[in-house]
Amino acid sequence: MEQNQVNQLMAMYGSKLPFEHLQSVKRKLETVDYDTAVVCLSQLKDPTISLILSLLIGAYGVDRFYVGDIGLGVVKLLTCGGAGIWWIIDLFLIMDTTRQRNFEKLMFML
């Protein structure tokens, strides 16, 4: 893929990935074709949406279901967000968790 296309994709989807892994994602994108990269990147979850879900209905584990942590979502649902404590902790961690899951998913797909 051309460098210009890689830069455009990184500008559009870079906020959904961990900052420390952006260079490795960029190198990986250079080795695949444009259509494959667009399909893979368009499936990434938005960290802002996960924060909004965590704020509004995070005590019921919906934020963890959204990220893909089904097991943790069920546990969080059954404990009502760990009696509120886990819910408060997730308010600070859910965006980084979303970015990390996106990176793992992208590396698996590419």
C-alpha positions as CSV (number, residue, x, y, z in Angstrom):
1,M,0.0,0.0,0.0
2,E,1.2,3.5,-0.7
3,Q,2.6,5.7,2.1
4,N,-0.1,8.3,1.5
5,Q,-2.9,5.7,1.9
6,V,-1.3,4.4,5.1
7,N,-1.1,8.0,6.5
8,Q,-4.7,8.6,5.7
9,L,-5.9,5.4,7.4
10,M,-3.7,6.2,10.5
11,A,-5.2,9.7,10.7
12,M,-8.8,8.3,10.5
13,Y,-8.3,5.3,12.9
14,G,-5.3,6.1,15.0
15,S,-7.4,7.3,17.9
16,K,-8.9,3.8,18.3
17,L,-5.4,2.2,18.9
18,P,-2.9,2.5,21.7
19,F,-0.4,5.3,21.1
20,E,2.6,3.0,21.8
21,H,1.6,0.6,19.0
22,L,0.9,3.1,16.2
23,Q,4.3,2.5,14.5
24,S,3.9,-1.2,14.5
25,V,0.4,-0.9,13.0
26,K,1.7,1.5,10.4
27,R,4.4,-1.0,9.4
28,K,1.8,-3.8,9.2
29,L,-0.5,-1.7,7.1
30,E,2.2,-1.1,4.5
31,T,2.3,-4.9,3.8
32,V,-1.4,-5.3,3.1
33,D,-3.6,-4.0,0.3
34,Y,-5.9,-1.0,0.9
35,D,-9.3,-2.8,0.8
36,T,-8.2,-5.4,3.4
37,A,-6.9,-2.6,5.7
38,V,-10.1,-0.6,5.4
39,V,-12.3,-3.6,6.2
40,C,-10.1,-4.5,9.2
41,L,-9.9,-0.9,10.6
42,S,-13.6,-0.2,10.1
43,Q,-14.4,-3.0,12.6
44,L,-12.6,-1.4,15.5
45,K,-14.6,-0.2,18.5
46,D,-14.7,3.5,19.4
47,P,-13.1,4.2,22.9
48,T,-15.4,7.2,23.3
49,I,-18.5,5.0,22.9
50,S,-17.2,2.6,25.4
51,L,-16.7,5.5,27.9
52,I,-20.3,6.7,27.3
53,L,-21.6,3.2,27.8
54,S,-19.6,2.9,31.0
55,L,-20.9,6.2,32.3
56,L,-24.5,5.4,31.5
57,I,-25.0,1.7,32.0
58,G,-21.5,0.4,33.0
59,A,-22.8,-1.0,36.3
60,Y,-24.5,-3.7,34.2
61,G,-21.4,-4.7,32.3
62,V,-22.6,-3.3,28.9
63,D,-19.2,-1.5,28.4
64,R,-17.4,-4.9,28.8
65,F,-19.8,-6.6,26.4
66,Y,-19.1,-3.8,23.9
67,V,-15.4,-4.3,24.2
68,G,-15.6,-8.0,23.8
69,D,-15.0,-9.1,27.4
70,I,-18.1,-11.3,27.6
71,G,-17.0,-13.1,30.8
72,L,-16.1,-9.9,32.7
73,G,-19.4,-8.4,31.4
74,V,-21.4,-11.3,32.9
75,V,-19.5,-11.0,36.2
76,K,-20.0,-7.3,36.3
77,L,-23.7,-7.7,35.5
78,L,-24.2,-10.2,38.3
79,T,-22.4,-8.1,40.9
80,C,-23.9,-4.8,39.8
81,G,-20.6,-3.4,38.9
82,G,-18.8,-4.9,41.8
83,A,-21.1,-3.0,44.2
84,G,-20.2,0.1,42.3
85,I,-16.5,-0.1,42.9
86,W,-15.6,-1.9,39.7
87,W,-17.8,0.5,37.8
88,I,-15.9,3.5,39.1
89,I,-12.5,1.9,38.3
90,D,-13.8,1.0,34.7
91,L,-14.6,4.7,34.1
92,F,-10.8,5.3,34.1
93,L,-9.7,2.1,32.4
94,I,-12.3,1.3,29.7
95,M,-10.9,3.6,27.0
96,D,-7.4,2.1,27.3
97,T,-8.9,-1.4,27.4
98,T,-10.9,-0.7,24.2
99,R,-7.7,0.5,22.4
100,Q,-5.8,-2.5,23.5
101,R,-8.5,-4.9,22.4
102,N,-8.6,-3.1,19.0
103,F,-4.9,-3.5,18.6
104,E,-5.1,-7.2,19.4
105,K,-8.0,-7.7,17.1
106,L,-6.2,-5.8,14.3
107,M,-3.0,-7.8,14.6
108,F,-5.0,-11.0,14.5
109,M,-6.9,-9.9,11.3
110,L,-3.9,-8.6,9.5
